[in-house]
């Protein structure tokens, strides 16, 4: 979609009621296995116009002017002034469309796009309570925030349906597309490694040119550093490729994955590999793609690689230690702040599964589950086990969940014994 005229034509042709009970049309795009987080996204949309939102909406649609067409008077939905811009993790987003709800609900359906988008909301009454169903979680989430005080993040490559029901009055939606604003940091080829992020402080970054399958950077750990994270991305390459990371001239990671997904403009939100370091340590990195495991450097005219190095003053990989996990996390277009950690370290004979209930929160909850178990473990999110992570040894798993949801960690074979450890750390939106 290339203009507001295209958007208007699409909305006129497709405006219809959506099934209120319809679920989100996408699944969560990221899962964590051990110390390497592999982000897998839907394949790039090849159809013309895929870079913008295709909308199907319940209620009246207001085409809100942007850029040179911006009106002097502020646009509104359900009588509430709509911000013309929003910011998520330092990235700017511009208003694309507004939708007035009716009969207490409003919905929008977004076709897949190569760029991230935001969907925010307001209500016509004084009661701010709403229930939001989207791809951010697999269950409806209750919010009680100010008008346009939070948003749902739609990741690049994903389509989505977002439905909002108001506790009182009618809700309205606003859709935002990626704008020009970027946080300070290293920017090249549409991606930015922010200078400061939840990942830490940027020590170095490089983004290769198209067809450059081997990139390198020089970096040294500051004197205050205790940990480091390498944030890697690979786009416009083959479905099956091996990504090799060398740190200080030594192999650090080898991952078989796909490079055909769209580019996330936030480099610090991509695949990460972290470990403990010493001040002054050589953090220089070589990141390259190979044709198969152990094969030669890949020859591809379109592939783009990038790596950013972030250092932190603390680092802990031991879930039993007194040192807490990171106080803030950047995930799914939001900054999350830690609320509590539940540690389970003493098990009685006969236990094979431990369960925790997600605490109450005024929105979605990010849960990071760590397990240090002799043997294999299975982590299930939700009573129906809709999301399942498996691993062996010291594993970590991340998921966006809802209040009251049950998280289960089950030992693959045998019973949990003394020495086995499970910890669940909860986070809520810090940027509302």
N, C-alpha and C positions, 0 to 999 in steps of 0.2 A: 504494500500500500504506500503510495507515494505522495498523497496530499490529503487535505481535509475533504476535498471533493470525492476522492476515492472512499474515504471513511464514511461520508454521508451516504454515498450510493450503496455501500455494503450494508449499512444499518437500515436504510429504507427497504432493502430487498429481503433482509433476514430478521427484522425485529419480530419477536414471538415470545410467548410464555415458555419458561423453562420448567421442567418437572422439579418441584420444590424438594423432592427426596433424592434427586440425582446426586451421586457422589462426585468426588474430584476425579478429573479425567487423566490425571497423571499420578505416578507413584514417586516416592521420594527418590532423588537422584543420587544420593551419596550414602555410602556405608563405610564403616571403619573396620579394618581387619589388622590386628596387631598394631605395629607402629607405623604402618604405611596406609594412608587414606587414599583410596582410589575413587575418583569421581567419575561416574559413568552417566552420560547424558544421552538423550535421544539424538538421532542422527540429524544433521543439518537439513533444513527444509529447502528443497530445490525449486519449488514453485515460485513463479514471479510474485513479488510483493510479500514474501514471507517475513521480511524484516520488521513489519509493523503489525499492530493488533487487528485481527478480524473479530468483530464484536457481534454477539447476539444477546439482546438485553430485554429484561422485563421492565416495563415502565417507560416513561418518556426519556428520550435521549437528547441531551444538550451538547451540541458540538461547541466546545469551548475554544475560543481563539487562542492561538499561540504565536510566538514570533512577531512578525510584522503585522499580523492581523489582530493582535491583542486589543481587546476593547478597553476603553477608559474605565467603565464601571465594572466592578468585579462580577464574575459569573457565579451562579449559585446552583446548588441542587437541594431539593426539599427546603428551600428558603435559607440555606446556610452558605455563606461565602466559601468558595473553593480556592485553596492556595494554588497559584499558577506554577509553582515549583515545589519539589520535595527533595530531601537529601537522604541517602542511605549509605552509610559507611564512607561519607565524604564524596560520593558520586552524585551528581545532579540529575534530576529527572524533570521532564516538562509535561505539563498537562496536555492530554490528548482528547479526552472525552469525559462527559459527566452523564450520569443516569439517575433520574428520579424514580424511586420505588413507588409501589402502590400496594395496598392491602397488607402493609407491614413487612414487605420483603422486596428485595431487589437482587438481580442476578446479572452476571456478565460472563460470556464465554470467549476466551481468547485463543486464537489460533497460534500455533508454534511460531516463534520468532528467534532470530539469531542473537537478539539482545535481551537483557533483563528488563522487566517491567514491575511497576508497583500498582497495587489496587488499594485505595483507602476509602473511608466511609464517614458519613455523618448521619444524624437522626434529626427529625423535625421537632421532637419534643425535648423537654428538660431531662428526661431519663436517657442516659447514655448507654444503657445495657443493650448489647446485641449478641447474637450467636452467628459465627462465621464458619462456613464450610468451604474449604479450599484444599489445594494440594499440599499446603504447608504441613498439615497433619492429616491423618486418615480418619479423623473424627471431628465433629463440630466442636468449636472452641468458643467459650464465653469471654467477652471483653466488656470492660467498663472503663473507657477512656474518653478524653475530650474528642470533639469532632475533628476528624482528620489527625488524631493523635497517635495513630499506629497504622500499619499497612501490612498487606500480604505481598510477599516477594515471589515473583515468577521467574525462575531461573532461565538462562538462555537455552534454547532448544526445546523448551517445554510448552505445551498448550495447557490450558487450565480453565476450570469453571469456578467462579467465586460467587457464593450466595450469602447474603446478609439478611438476617431476620431481626427486627427491632422488638425489644420488650414493650415499647410503647411508641405510638406514632409510626411514621414511615422512614425508612433509611434511604440514603442516596449514595451512589458510588462515584469515584473519580479514578480514571485510568491514567497512569503516567508512563511515558517512554523515556529511554535513556537520553540525557542531554549532553551538553559539552563540559559541564563542571567535573573536575577531577581533584582528588586530594593531592597535596604536595608529595613528590616522590619521583620515581623513575617511570617515564612514560614512553612507550614506543609501540607502533603497530596496533593501536587500539586497546592496549592493556597497560595498567598502572600498578606498580608495586608501591603502595603508600610508604612514606618515610617513617611513619609511626602507625602501628596497628596492634590489635590484640596479640598478633604473632610475635611482637617485639619491636626492636628498632632495626631498620634496614641497614645492613652492612655492605650490600652490593647487589646488583641485578644486571641481567642481560636478556635481551630479546633478539633472536636471530632474524635474518631476512628470509623471505620465502625461499625454500629449497636448501637452506642451511641446516643440515642434519646434525651438526656438531657445534656447540657453543661453549664458551669458557668465560670465567670471570676471576678476578683477584680480590681476596678479602682476608682480613685478619681480625681475630676476636678482640674486642676492646678489653681493657683491664678489669672491667666490672662484670664480664660475661661468665655465665655458668652453663648456659644451654644454647643450642642453635637449632633452627628449623630451616629446611630447604623446601621452597614452594615452587613446584614444577608444573608446567603445562605443555601440552603438545596438541596442535590443531591442524586441520587441513591435510592430514596424513592418512595412511592406510588404516583399515579396521584392526589389523593384527600387526603389532610392532612391539619390540622390546626397547624399553627406555633404561639407559645405563647412567648412573651418577657416580662420579669419582670426587672424593674430597681430599685435598692435600695430596693428590696423586695416587690415592688408594681407592679401590672399589668400595662403595658405600651402599648401593642399592641396585637391584635389577628387577624390573617390573614388566610383565607382559600385559598389554592393554590395547585400547583402541584410541586412535588419534583423529577420528573423523567427526568429533563433536564440535559444536560452536564454541567460540572464544568467550570466556568470562572476562569482562574488563578488569575485574579485581584480581590481580595476580596473587595476593596473599590469601585468597579463598580457594586456591587450587590444591592439588595433591601435595601432601607434606611428609617430610621425613625428618625426625628430630633425634638428638642425642646430647649427652653431657659433653662439655668442653672445658678447657682451661684458658685463662686469660692469655692473650697473645698467640693463641694457636692458629695455625694456617687453615683458613676456611675456604681457600680457593677451590673452585668447582669446575668440573667438566661434565656437561650433560649432553648425551648424544643418543640417537636412535639407531638400532641395528635391524638388519633383515633377518629376523629369527633369533632365537636364543644363542648367543655366542657368535652370531654371524657378522658379516662386514657392516660398516657404517652404511645406513640406508641411503639410497639414491632416489630422491623424490623432488620434483620441481616445486611443489606447493607447501610442503610441511613447514610449520613454524614451531620453534621451541623457545621456551623461556624459563629462567630460574631466578628466584630472589632469595637472598640469605638474610634471615632475621635472627638477632641475638637477644637473649634475655638474661636478667640478673639472677634468676632462680631456675632450677630444673629438678624435677622429681619424676622418676619412673616407678617408684616403689609405692604401691597403693597402701601399704601398711605403715608408711612413715607419717610423722606428725606434720610434715610440710604439705600444705594444701595444694590442690590443683590450681591452675590459672584462675584468677579472680574474674577475668573477662574472656570471652570467646567471640570471634567473628564467624558467623555461620548463617547461611541462607539469607544473605542480605541484611542481617541484623547484628548489632552488638548485644551480647548476652552477659549479664552479671550473675555471679554465683550467689545462691541463696543458702544452700546447705549440702553437706555430704553425709551419706549414710554408709557406715562401714560395718560389714558383717565378717567377723573373723573367728568366732567360736561356734563350732557346729557340733551337734549331738549325733550319736550313732543313729543310722536309719534315714538321715536327711539326704535326699538327692537333689532337691530343688529348693531354692530360696526365692521369696517373693517380696517386693516392696510396692507400696502404693504411691503414685505421684501426688505430691502435696497440692493444696489449693493455690491457685494463682489467677490473676486477672487477665490471662491470655495463655498462649502456648508456653510449654516448658521444654527446654533442651535438657536431655538426660544423657550423661556420659557414664557408661557402665564399664568398670574395670574388673577383671577377674584374673587371679593368679591361682590356678588350679592344676594339680597333677593330673594330666590327661586332657580330654576335650571338654568343651562347654558349649551349650546352646543358649542364646539369649533371645527371649521372646517378648515382644511389645504388644500389649493388649490381651484381653481374655481369650480372644480367638486365635492368637498367634499369627496375626496377619503379617507381621514383620519379624523375621527370624535371622539372627546372625550366629555363625558357627566359628569356632576357633580352637586353638590348642595352646596351652601354656599361659603366658602373660598376654592377655588380649584386651582390646579396648573397642567399644562400640558406641556410636552416637546416633541419637534419634530425637526428632521433635515429637513430643507426646502431649497429652492433655491431663488436666487435673482429674484424679480418681482412677486413672488408668493403671493397670497392673503390669509390672515388669518382672519377668521370671528369668532366673539363671539356673540352668540344670546341668549337672555333670553328665557327660556323655556315657560313661561306664562307671558303675559303682556308686559309692556314697561320698559325700563331702566329708572331709576329715580335718582334724586339727592341723593347721598350717595352710589350708586352703583359705583364700581371701576373696571377698567380693566388696566393691565399693561403688556406690551410685552418687554422682554429683549432679545437682540440679541448678539450672540457670533460667532466668526470665529476661525479657526484653529490657535493655538498659537505655535504648534510644527513643523511647516513646515521649 
